[in-house]
């Protein structure tokens, strides 16, 4: 059985932005404060995969899951999502929310379910990702921890 990937917290902003932009995901709203709850696999200069959380009390937005094209099928995305879920649970987060245009079935297989955007807690609705960066056609999903 292969060894699980090493996951590191707080990637450099420039590396996060480069990977997200290379894969067509939004990075314009990310600040240093966001990176407090971001996790990655790979090197500081060139992360091969990453995911982030925006934590709002008992709710959190799982965002920016990305795996570079050359690192796909190595289990990095699954390892990062599991790490983020455990990290959130350790901080008393009870529900993780996300928006996706391309990975709905991926997240369904990990216990997330689609819900109506009107069910989003106000803190999640006020995020830039929810309010405008992700299109209204995005699947809005939740997982109770």
N, C-alpha and C positions, 0 to 999 in steps of 0.2 A: 504494500500500500504506500503510495507516495506521501511524503511529508507535507503537512499543511503549509501554505504560504506564510511568510513572515508579514505581519500587518503592522504598520507604523501609523502613529497619530500625527496630526498637524503637518500636512505637506506644505511646501513653499507655494505661495499664491501663484507665482509665475508658472510653476510646473502644472498646477491644477488648471489654470486658464488655458495653457497650451494643449493639454490632453482633451479637455472639454471642447474647445474650439475645433480641434482636429477631428473630433467625432460628431460635430454639429450640435452640441448641447450648449445651453446658455451659461455664460460665466460673467456677464457684465455686472451682475448684482453682488458678486462675492466680495466680501471684505475680510480683513484679517480676523475679525471676530467670528465669522462663519467657520473659519478653518479650525477653530478650537475643537469642533466636533466632526472633522473630516479624517478619513482613514485611507491608507493606500498600501499597495504592494508594488515593489520595484524600488528604484533608487530615488533619492531626493531630486536629482536633476531630470530624471525621466521615469516617473511612475508609470507602471503598465496598467494599473487599474485603481479606481478610487470610488468612494461613496461618501456622502455627507449627511449630517443631521442638523436640523434646526429644531431646538428643543424649546417648548413653550409649556412649562409645568408638566402636566401629565400627558400632554400631546406632543408629537414631534412630526416633522416633515422629513421623510427620507428622500434625499435628492442626489442628483448628479452621479448615479451609478453609471460607470463607464469602464469598459475594458478595451484596451487598444486592440486593433485588428490582429496584430501578431501574437497577442497573448490569449486569444479566445480559446475556449475548450480546455482550459487548464484548471477550471474550478475557482478562478479568482473572484468572479462576481458573486458566486454563492458564498464563498468564505467571507467576503466583505459584508454582504447583507447579514449573515449570521453574526458577525462581529458587531455590526451596528445595532442589531436587535438586542444583543446581550448588553452592550454598553448602555443603550437606552433603558432597558429593564433595571439595570443597576442604579440608574438615576431616577427611579420611580415613574418612568414614562409608562403609561398604560395603553396607548394606542399610537401606532405609526401610520401616517398617511403618505400617499405619494401620488404623483401625476405622471402618466406615461403615454406616449403616442405609439410606441413600438414594442413594449415589453409586457403587455397585459398578461399573456399566458405564462410568461416566465414568473411573474409575481404570483399568479394564481397557484402555481405549483409550490409556492413557498408559503401558502396560507393567507394571502391577501385576497380580499374580495372587492369587487366594484360596488361603489355606492354613488348616490346622487351628490353632486357638488353642493347642493343646498344643505346637506348634512354635515358639512365641514365646520369644525369649531371656529369661532371668530378669529382666534390667533392664527390659524392656518389660512383662513380666507384673506388675512391681511398681509401675507407674505408676497413678495414680488413675483415669485414663481407662480403662485396660485392666481394672483390678481392680474397678471399680464404676460409673464414670460412664456408660460405654456398655453397653447391654444385651448379655447373652450371645448374643442372636440377631444381633448386628452381624456383618457380613462382616469377617474379619481378612485383611489383604492385605499383600503384600511386593513390593518391587522391588529387585533387586540393581543397585547402581551400578557 
